[in-house]
């Protein structure tokens, strides 16, 4: 049975952006607002959310800490109803296994992946009951294969990307669609922690344009920027020693 049409980023659609206070999430909120979408903006920083909502045409802030089940429950109740949800959380701490920071690595995984399970677990059943809804997960090129200095982050994004595949299989025929978008390096306060050269790094606005394009095209998986993304897409086909030698 084919999937029923789901709302796109139009004036009639209400999108919930989780991780909207800065970086890609903030830029994506502005891009969707410019097209006429209604928005619900979530993150932990209430001040930044309120300031962003005030800049936009039709947006409201709903403070949420994805690592806190009570906060998620309250936000889900306040945010309903929505046509689609974009999980754009991207906590990142550069870290090698040689200098493993246990608490920091767990915090990254909690925000990037476990938080998605909490939020989506509260939202997706409602989409299924209604027979319509869209789920957009923001993965990462770092999720395709293990990279140096990426303890916590790479594994959490790989898990999120795997989750998207699980959901795509389970939700076929329900009217609920799932997409995963995997960006490369984006110029944010988090990537400014990196001491290495970041090939093909993009501004948040340029990355948001690519995510917006992916949402409109509705293809299940999108990775960018090209051709940098080709290295990662081909990564699972290469011997691990060769792939890691490239980095």
Backbone torsions as a table, in degrees:
resi	resn	phi	psi	omega
1	UNK	NA	126.5	-178.6
2	UNK	-70.1	152.9	178.1
3	UNK	-69.7	140.7	177.5
4	UNK	-70.1	151.4	177.8
5	UNK	-57.0	138.4	179.0
6	UNK	-117.0	154.5	-176.4
7	UNK	-65.7	140.8	174.8
8	UNK	-97.1	-176.1	-178.6
9	UNK	-77.0	73.4	-179.1
10	UNK	-118.3	177.3	-179.2
11	UNK	-58.0	-32.8	-176.3
12	UNK	-78.2	-14.9	-174.5
13	UNK	-88.8	143.9	172.4
14	UNK	-114.6	116.8	-178.8
15	UNK	-106.4	136.9	174.7
16	UNK	-105.0	113.4	179.4
17	UNK	-100.3	115.6	178.5
18	UNK	-98.8	115.9	-172.7
19	UNK	100.2	42.4	-170.8
20	UNK	-97.0	-1.8	-169.5
21	UNK	-76.0	-21.2	-178.8
22	UNK	-160.5	175.6	174.4
23	UNK	60.2	-138.7	-176.9
24	UNK	-60.3	-43.0	-178.5
25	UNK	-60.0	-42.1	179.3
26	UNK	-65.6	-45.1	179.7
27	UNK	-65.2	-37.2	179.3
28	UNK	-68.0	-36.4	176.2
29	UNK	-59.6	-44.4	179.9
30	UNK	-65.5	-37.4	-179.6
31	UNK	-67.5	-43.8	179.6
32	UNK	-69.0	-36.8	177.7
33	UNK	-62.3	-40.5	-179.4
34	UNK	-62.8	-26.9	179.4
35	UNK	-86.7	-11.5	176.3
36	UNK	108.6	8.7	179.3
37	UNK	-74.7	150.8	167.9
38	UNK	-86.3	144.4	-172.2
39	UNK	-131.9	143.7	165.1
40	UNK	-116.3	127.9	-173.4
41	UNK	-112.4	125.5	-179.6
42	UNK	-129.1	144.6	173.0
43	UNK	-176.8	-175.1	-179.9
44	UNK	-86.1	-26.4	-173.4
45	UNK	-86.8	98.8	-176.1
46	UNK	-62.5	-40.4	-176.8
47	UNK	-62.8	-45.5	-179.8
48	UNK	-67.8	-37.6	178.8
49	UNK	-63.9	-45.9	-178.8
50	UNK	-63.8	-39.1	179.1
51	UNK	-64.6	-40.9	178.7
52	UNK	-66.7	-45.7	-179.4
53	UNK	-58.3	-36.1	-179.2
54	UNK	-67.8	-23.9	179.3
55	UNK	-80.4	-18.9	-170.3
56	UNK	-100.6	163.5	-174.4
57	UNK	-72.4	-46.5	-174.9
58	UNK	-145.1	80.7	-177.3
59	UNK	-144.4	146.8	173.6
60	UNK	-135.3	148.6	-177.4
61	UNK	-92.6	134.6	173.7
62	UNK	-130.1	102.0	-176.8
63	UNK	-65.3	134.4	179.7
64	UNK	-152.2	134.9	172.0
65	UNK	-106.6	109.1	-174.4
66	UNK	-67.6	-12.6	178.2
67	UNK	-89.1	-2.0	-177.3
68	UNK	-116.9	109.1	-177.4
69	UNK	-56.4	-38.1	179.9
70	UNK	-65.9	-40.9	178.2
71	UNK	-64.4	-40.6	178.5
72	UNK	-63.6	-44.8	-179.8
73	UNK	-60.5	-43.1	179.5
74	UNK	-66.5	-40.2	-178.9
75	UNK	-68.2	-40.6	179.3
76	UNK	-61.1	-42.5	178.9
77	UNK	-63.9	-37.3	-178.6
78	UNK	-77.2	-32.2	-173.2
79	UNK	-79.5	-27.9	-174.9
80	UNK	-60.6	151.2	-7.7
81	UNK	-90.7	153.3	175.7
82	UNK	-132.6	155.9	177.9
83	UNK	-89.2	-28.0	-178.4
84	UNK	-156.7	156.5	179.4
85	UNK	-128.5	137.9	178.0
86	UNK	-118.5	111.7	179.1
87	UNK	-92.2	105.1	-169.5
88	UNK	-120.6	28.9	180.0
89	UNK	-76.9	133.8	-177.9
90	UNK	-145.9	62.3	176.6
91	UNK	-68.2	138.5	-174.5
92	UNK	-148.4	130.5	171.9
93	UNK	-132.8	115.3	178.3
94	UNK	-58.2	132.3	-173.5
95	UNK	-160.2	130.8	174.2
96	UNK	-100.5	152.7	176.3
97	UNK	-63.7	-19.3	179.0
98	UNK	-75.2	-25.6	176.9
99	UNK	-126.0	56.1	-173.7
100	UNK	-64.9	126.4	174.3
101	UNK	-107.5	99.0	-169.8
102	UNK	-58.5	-49.1	-176.7
103	UNK	-65.3	-39.2	-179.7
104	UNK	-66.8	-40.4	-179.5
105	UNK	-67.3	-37.9	177.8
106	UNK	-66.8	-38.9	178.9
107	UNK	-62.6	-39.6	178.3
108	UNK	-63.0	-47.7	-179.7
109	UNK	-65.1	-37.0	179.9
110	UNK	-62.6	-44.5	-178.4
111	UNK	-73.9	-47.0	-171.1
112	UNK	-76.8	-32.2	-175.6
113	UNK	-120.9	-55.1	-177.4
114	UNK	-61.4	-37.8	176.7
115	UNK	-60.1	-37.9	177.6
116	UNK	-63.3	-39.5	177.7
117	UNK	-62.1	-40.5	179.9
118	UNK	-64.7	-49.6	-175.0
119	UNK	-68.8	-49.3	-177.5
120	UNK	-66.8	-33.4	177.8
121	UNK	-62.7	-24.6	178.7
122	UNK	-92.0	-20.8	-174.2
123	UNK	-101.3	-43.9	-172.1
124	UNK	-61.8	-41.5	177.8
125	UNK	-56.8	-35.6	176.4
126	UNK	-66.4	-39.8	174.9
127	UNK	-59.0	-44.8	-178.0
128	UNK	-63.6	-42.3	179.9
129	UNK	-62.7	-34.1	-179.1
130	UNK	-83.3	-20.2	-178.9
131	UNK	77.2	22.5	-179.8
132	UNK	-162.2	150.2	177.5
133	UNK	152.6	157.5	179.5
134	UNK	-130.3	139.2	178.1
135	UNK	-123.7	122.5	177.4
136	UNK	-118.2	119.8	178.6
137	UNK	-108.1	131.5	178.0
138	UNK	-95.9	104.4	177.8
139	UNK	-89.0	-138.4	-179.0
140	UNK	-168.5	149.0	171.5
141	UNK	-58.9	-26.8	179.9
142	UNK	-67.0	-11.7	-178.6
143	UNK	-86.2	-6.7	-176.6
144	UNK	-74.5	-42.0	177.9
145	UNK	-150.2	162.6	-177.8
146	UNK	-66.8	129.9	-179.2
147	UNK	-118.1	156.5	177.2
148	UNK	-68.5	146.1	174.4
149	UNK	69.0	23.6	-173.7
150	UNK	-126.1	29.2	178.0
151	UNK	-57.5	130.9	179.6
152	UNK	91.7	-60.2	-174.6
153	UNK	-66.8	-55.2	-177.1
154	UNK	-59.2	-44.2	-179.2
155	UNK	-65.1	-38.4	-178.8
156	UNK	-68.8	-37.4	177.8
157	UNK	-72.7	-35.1	175.3
158	UNK	-61.9	-40.9	178.6
159	UNK	-64.1	-40.2	179.1
160	UNK	-64.9	-41.1	179.0
161	UNK	-65.7	-37.9	176.1
162	UNK	-65.7	-40.7	177.5
163	UNK	-57.8	-40.8	178.7
164	UNK	-59.0	-40.5	178.8
165	UNK	-66.8	-41.4	175.9
166	UNK	-56.6	-48.5	-176.5
167	UNK	-65.6	-39.7	179.3
168	UNK	-58.2	-43.2	-180.0
169	UNK	-67.0	-45.1	-175.2
170	UNK	-71.4	-31.4	-172.4
171	UNK	-95.9	2.0	179.4
172	UNK	-58.0	128.3	178.3
173	UNK	86.8	0.0	-178.6
174	UNK	-91.6	-13.8	-172.1
175	UNK	91.3	-3.0	178.6
176	UNK	-102.6	124.7	-178.4
177	UNK	-106.6	152.6	-178.3
178	UNK	-130.5	137.0	173.5
179	UNK	-135.1	151.0	173.0
180	UNK	-127.0	132.7	-179.1
181	UNK	-121.4	126.7	-172.8
182	UNK	-116.7	96.2	179.4
183	UNK	-79.8	162.9	168.7
184	UNK	-90.4	-144.3	-177.7
185	UNK	-70.6	133.3	176.1
186	UNK	-123.2	136.2	-175.8
187	UNK	-75.9	95.5	179.6
188	UNK	-134.0	176.2	178.1
189	UNK	-64.0	-24.5	-180.0
190	UNK	-75.3	-45.2	179.2
191	UNK	-71.4	-18.3	175.6
192	UNK	-65.7	-12.8	175.0
193	UNK	-72.3	-20.6	-175.5
194	UNK	-73.1	139.8	179.3
195	UNK	-99.8	-2.4	-177.8
196	UNK	-103.8	163.2	176.9
197	UNK	-70.3	133.7	-177.7
198	UNK	-108.2	104.1	-177.3
199	UNK	-62.5	142.1	173.3
200	UNK	56.5	32.5	-179.6
201	UNK	-64.3	140.5	-174.9
202	UNK	-118.1	155.4	171.4
203	UNK	-74.2	156.2	176.0
204	UNK	-56.4	-36.8	-178.9
205	UNK	-66.3	-41.9	178.6
206	UNK	-66.4	-40.1	178.0
207	UNK	-65.8	-39.6	178.7
208	UNK	-62.4	-36.9	177.5
209	UNK	-62.6	-39.8	179.1
210	UNK	-68.9	-40.0	177.3
211	UNK	-64.1	-43.5	179.0
212	UNK	-59.5	-42.2	178.1
213	UNK	-62.5	-40.9	179.3
214	UNK	-64.3	-40.3	178.5
215	UNK	-60.5	-43.2	-178.8
216	UNK	-67.8	-35.8	-177.2
217	UNK	-77.0	-24.0	174.5
218	UNK	69.2	8.9	175.1
219	UNK	-65.2	143.2	-173.9
220	UNK	-59.0	-51.1	-175.2
221	UNK	-123.7	133.9	177.2
222	UNK	-134.6	131.1	176.7
223	UNK	-125.2	141.4	-178.9
224	UNK	-154.3	163.2	4.1
225	UNK	-87.8	150.4	175.0
226	UNK	-83.0	139.1	5.9
227	UNK	-94.5	1.5	-178.5
228	UNK	-55.7	-39.0	-177.3
229	UNK	-64.3	-24.5	-178.7
230	UNK	-62.0	-34.0	179.3
231	UNK	-60.7	-41.7	-177.6
232	UNK	-76.3	-38.6	178.6
233	UNK	-63.1	-34.8	179.0
234	UNK	-82.6	-12.7	-175.6
235	UNK	-50.2	-47.4	-178.7
236	UNK	-63.4	-17.0	-179.8
237	UNK	-90.1	-13.7	-177.5
238	UNK	-92.3	151.4	170.9
239	UNK	-57.5	137.9	-175.5
240	UNK	-56.8	-39.0	179.8
241	UNK	-60.1	-42.0	179.6
242	UNK	-68.1	-45.0	-179.1
243	UNK	-60.0	-46.8	-178.4
244	UNK	-70.0	-27.5	177.2
245	UNK	-65.2	-28.9	179.0
246	UNK	-64.2	-23.0	-176.8
247	UNK	-109.3	NA	NA
